[in-house]
Amino acid sequence: MKTRNYRIPIIYIVVGVLWITGSDYLLNSLTAELSPKLTWYTSSIKGIVYILATAFLLYYLIEKERERIAAIDNKRMAEIVDKMNNLIIMSDTSGKITWVNRAFVNITGYTMQEALGKTHSDLLYGPKTNAEVVRKLTMAIANKEFFSGELVNYTKDGKAYWSQFNLSPMFNIDGGLEGYISVENNIDDSKHREDLIVQQHRKLKAVSWFNSHEIRKPVASILALSELLMEEKNAIEQQELIKYLRQSAVNLDLIIHQINEAAAVK
């Protein structure tokens, strides 16, 4: 690698020395035959040619060095991105995938070769994918804008999972669109926890309704029957009140069981 880097300057030095010595020898040979003015022009042109060649070589070497550094930076960046846990998808201006990282392969089951040339919808969308979010995403792409959202995606074997994504357009130094990059997070676990919280909230509302409506009826009956039982002297009437009191207690126990079932996390 180092030999290739030094080859051009060495060749330039050799050619430069040959040019200087050879052109000086040629000019000295022609001096007697050329007029002084023409000799001066010829000598000046020799210097200009040498300066232009030097400038061209410097420009060439600088550009090559920039390309080399950019290639190294791109390689390092690709290695870093490839090791990220986020799914990274790069696509061209038409939306066709040009590169995916290792996390994409591990989570979706699609290989790099299977993903190349396909679109997001070709690989990842399915029955539960929100059409409205896809519509907004399509509009953002058409307008070359950033877009963030959540979608249900599908793996190669058809398993659905929730994905939170940020899609950004990529522009070159001249402001031209080069493509898009999507950074996605698998949020299936957090969505599952969110669903559990929603279910628990519904159960708590049901428990609250039972407490405020159903449970008050037998409690009120028990309190009222207890008061009557304390005041009643007739044994037959007492037995009748005890029967009603027991029935209210049974109803209360049944409602408590219903509350426990409604509050249970499944």
C-alpha positions as CSV (number, residue, x, y, z in Angstrom):
1,M,0.0,0.0,0.0
2,K,2.8,2.4,0.9
3,T,4.7,1.5,-2.3
4,R,1.7,2.5,-4.4
5,N,1.4,5.8,-2.4
6,Y,5.0,6.8,-3.1
7,R,5.2,5.5,-6.7
8,I,3.6,8.6,-8.4
9,P,5.8,11.2,-6.6
10,I,9.0,9.1,-7.5
11,I,7.9,8.9,-11.1
12,Y,7.2,12.6,-11.1
13,I,10.6,13.4,-9.7
14,V,12.4,11.3,-12.4
15,V,10.3,12.8,-15.2
16,G,10.8,16.3,-13.8
17,V,14.6,15.9,-13.7
18,L,14.6,14.4,-17.2
19,W,12.3,17.3,-18.4
20,I,14.5,20.0,-16.9
21,T,17.8,18.6,-18.1
22,G,16.5,17.5,-21.5
23,S,14.7,20.7,-22.2
24,D,17.7,22.8,-21.1
25,Y,20.0,20.7,-23.4
26,L,17.4,21.1,-26.3
27,L,17.2,24.9,-25.8
28,N,20.9,25.3,-25.7
29,S,21.2,23.4,-28.9
30,L,18.5,25.6,-30.6
31,T,19.8,28.9,-29.2
32,A,22.1,29.5,-32.2
33,E,19.2,28.9,-34.6
34,L,16.4,30.8,-32.8
35,S,16.0,34.5,-32.3
36,P,16.5,35.8,-28.7
37,K,12.8,36.6,-28.4
38,L,11.7,33.2,-29.6
39,T,14.3,31.6,-27.2
40,W,12.8,33.6,-24.3
41,Y,9.2,32.4,-25.2
42,T,10.4,28.8,-25.5
43,S,12.1,29.0,-22.1
44,S,9.0,30.6,-20.5
45,I,6.7,27.9,-22.0
46,K,9.0,25.2,-20.5
47,G,8.5,26.7,-17.1
48,I,4.8,27.1,-17.5
49,V,4.4,23.4,-18.6
50,Y,6.4,22.4,-15.5
51,I,4.2,24.5,-13.2
52,L,1.0,23.1,-14.8
53,A,2.2,19.6,-14.5
54,T,3.1,20.2,-10.8
55,A,-0.3,21.7,-10.1
56,F,-2.0,18.8,-11.8
57,L,0.0,16.3,-9.9
58,L,-0.7,18.0,-6.5
59,Y,-4.4,18.2,-7.3
60,Y,-4.4,14.5,-8.3
61,L,-2.6,13.5,-5.1
62,I,-4.9,15.6,-2.9
63,E,-8.0,14.1,-4.5
64,K,-6.6,10.6,-4.1
65,E,-5.9,11.2,-0.5
66,R,-9.4,12.6,0.1
67,E,-10.8,9.4,-1.5
68,R,-8.6,7.2,0.6
69,I,-9.6,9.0,3.8
70,A,-13.3,8.9,2.9
71,A,-13.1,5.2,2.1
72,I,-11.5,4.6,5.5
73,D,-14.1,6.7,7.2
74,N,-16.9,5.0,5.4
75,K,-15.5,1.6,6.2
76,R,-15.2,2.5,9.9
77,M,-18.8,3.9,9.9
78,A,-20.1,0.8,8.2
79,E,-18.4,-1.4,10.9
80,I,-19.9,0.7,13.7
81,V,-23.4,0.8,12.1
82,D,-23.3,-3.0,11.4
83,K,-22.7,-3.6,15.2
84,M,-25.6,-1.5,16.3
85,N,-28.7,-3.1,17.9
86,N,-30.9,-0.8,15.9
87,L,-32.2,-1.9,12.5
88,I,-30.5,0.2,9.8
89,I,-31.9,0.3,6.3
90,M,-30.4,2.4,3.5
91,S,-32.4,2.8,0.3
92,D,-32.0,4.8,-3.0
93,T,-34.1,7.6,-4.2
94,S,-36.7,5.2,-5.6
95,G,-37.0,3.5,-2.2
96,K,-35.2,0.3,-3.1
97,I,-33.0,-1.1,-0.4
98,T,-29.2,-0.8,-1.0
99,W,-27.8,-1.9,2.4
100,V,-29.0,-3.3,5.7
101,N,-27.1,-4.0,8.9
102,R,-26.6,-7.2,10.9
103,A,-29.5,-6.3,13.3
104,F,-31.9,-6.2,10.4
105,V,-30.8,-9.7,9.3
106,N,-31.0,-11.1,12.8
107,I,-34.5,-9.7,13.6
108,T,-36.3,-10.0,10.2
109,G,-34.6,-13.2,9.0
110,Y,-33.9,-11.7,5.6
111,T,-30.3,-11.9,4.3
112,M,-28.6,-8.9,2.7
113,Q,-29.0,-10.5,-0.7
114,E,-32.7,-11.0,-0.2
115,A,-33.2,-7.4,0.9
116,L,-31.2,-5.7,-1.9
117,G,-33.4,-4.2,-4.5
118,K,-36.6,-4.6,-2.5
119,T,-38.7,-1.9,-0.8
120,H,-39.9,-1.7,2.8
121,S,-43.4,-2.7,1.8
122,D,-42.1,-5.7,-0.2
123,L,-40.4,-7.2,2.9
124,L,-41.9,-5.8,6.1
125,Y,-45.5,-4.8,5.6
126,G,-48.5,-7.0,6.3
127,P,-52.2,-7.2,7.4
128,K,-51.7,-5.3,10.7
129,T,-49.5,-2.6,9.2
130,N,-51.2,0.8,9.7
131,A,-52.2,2.1,6.3
132,E,-52.5,5.7,7.5
133,V,-49.0,5.8,8.9
134,V,-47.7,4.3,5.6
135,R,-49.6,7.1,3.7
136,K,-48.0,9.8,5.8
137,L,-44.6,8.1,5.4
138,T,-45.0,8.1,1.6
139,M,-45.9,11.8,1.6
140,A,-42.8,12.6,3.7
141,I,-40.6,10.6,1.2
142,A,-42.2,12.5,-1.7
143,N,-41.4,15.8,0.0
144,K,-37.9,14.7,1.0
145,E,-38.7,15.2,4.7
146,F,-37.9,13.5,7.9
147,F,-40.6,11.2,9.3
148,S,-40.9,9.3,12.6
149,G,-43.6,6.8,13.5
150,E,-44.6,3.3,14.7
151,L,-45.6,0.4,12.5
152,V,-46.3,-3.3,12.8
153,N,-43.7,-5.0,10.6
154,Y,-43.3,-8.7,9.8
155,T,-40.4,-11.0,9.8
156,K,-39.5,-13.4,6.9
157,D,-41.5,-16.2,8.7
158,G,-44.6,-14.0,9.1
159,K,-44.1,-13.0,12.8
160,A,-45.5,-9.5,13.6
161,Y,-43.5,-7.1,15.7
162,W,-43.8,-3.4,16.6
163,S,-41.2,-1.1,15.1
164,Q,-40.5,2.6,16.0
165,F,-38.6,4.2,13.1
166,N,-37.0,7.4,12.0
167,L,-36.6,7.9,8.3
168,S,-34.3,10.7,7.0
169,P,-33.4,11.8,3.5
170,M,-29.6,11.8,2.7
171,F,-28.3,14.7,0.6
172,N,-24.9,15.2,-1.0
173,I,-22.7,18.3,-0.7
174,D,-24.6,19.9,-3.6
175,G,-28.0,19.4,-1.9
176,G,-29.1,16.6,-4.2
177,L,-31.0,13.7,-2.9
178,E,-28.9,10.5,-2.6
179,G,-31.4,8.2,-0.9
180,Y,-32.9,7.5,2.6
181,I,-31.7,6.0,5.8
182,S,-34.2,4.4,8.3
183,V,-33.2,3.7,11.9
184,E,-35.6,1.4,13.5
185,N,-36.1,0.0,17.1
186,N,-37.9,-3.2,17.9
187,I,-40.4,-2.0,20.5
188,D,-42.4,-5.3,20.7
189,D,-41.7,-5.7,24.5
190,S,-42.6,-2.2,25.4
191,K,-45.8,-2.5,23.3
192,H,-46.7,-5.7,25.2
193,R,-46.2,-3.9,28.5
194,E,-48.3,-1.0,27.2
195,D,-51.1,-3.5,26.3
196,L,-50.9,-5.0,29.8
197,I,-51.2,-1.5,31.4
198,V,-54.3,-0.8,29.2
199,Q,-55.8,-4.1,30.2
200,Q,-55.1,-3.5,33.9
201,H,-56.6,0.0,33.6
202,R,-59.8,-1.5,32.1
203,K,-59.9,-4.0,35.0
204,L,-59.5,-1.3,37.5
205,K,-62.4,0.6,36.0
206,A,-64.5,-2.5,36.2
207,V,-63.5,-2.9,39.9
208,S,-64.3,0.7,40.5
209,W,-67.7,0.2,38.9
210,F,-68.4,-2.9,41.1
211,N,-67.4,-1.0,44.2
212,S,-69.5,2.1,43.4
213,H,-72.6,0.2,42.2
214,E,-72.9,-3.6,42.9
215,I,-71.2,-3.9,46.2
216,R,-73.2,-1.2,47.9
217,K,-76.5,-3.1,47.4
218,P,-75.7,-6.1,49.6
219,V,-73.8,-3.9,52.1
220,A,-76.8,-1.6,52.5
221,S,-79.1,-4.7,52.9
222,I,-76.8,-6.2,55.5
223,L,-76.7,-3.0,57.5
224,A,-80.5,-2.5,57.4
225,L,-81.3,-6.2,58.2
226,S,-78.8,-6.0,61.2
227,E,-80.6,-3.0,62.6
228,L,-84.0,-4.7,62.2
229,L,-82.7,-7.9,63.8
230,M,-81.4,-6.0,66.8
231,E,-84.9,-4.5,67.3
232,E,-87.1,-7.5,66.5
233,K,-88.3,-9.6,69.5
234,N,-90.4,-12.2,67.7
235,A,-88.4,-15.4,67.1
236,I,-90.1,-16.2,63.9
237,E,-89.4,-12.8,62.5
238,Q,-85.8,-13.0,63.6
239,Q,-85.3,-16.2,61.7
240,E,-86.8,-14.6,58.6
241,L,-84.4,-11.6,59.0
242,I,-81.4,-13.9,59.5
243,K,-82.3,-15.8,56.3
244,Y,-82.4,-12.5,54.3
245,L,-79.2,-11.4,56.1
246,R,-77.4,-14.6,55.0
247,Q,-78.6,-14.2,51.4
248,S,-77.2,-10.6,51.4
249,A,-73.9,-12.0,52.7
250,V,-73.8,-14.6,50.0
251,N,-74.5,-11.9,47.3
252,L,-71.7,-9.8,48.8
253,D,-69.3,-12.8,48.7
254,L,-70.3,-13.5,45.0
255,I,-69.6,-9.8,44.1
256,I,-66.2,-9.9,45.8
257,H,-65.2,-13.0,43.8
258,Q,-66.3,-11.2,40.6
259,I,-64.1,-8.3,41.6
260,N,-61.1,-10.5,42.2
261,E,-61.5,-12.2,38.8
262,A,-61.9,-8.8,37.1
263,A,-58.7,-7.5,38.8
264,A,-56.6,-10.6,38.1
265,V,-53.8,-10.1,35.6
266,K,-53.8,-12.8,32.9
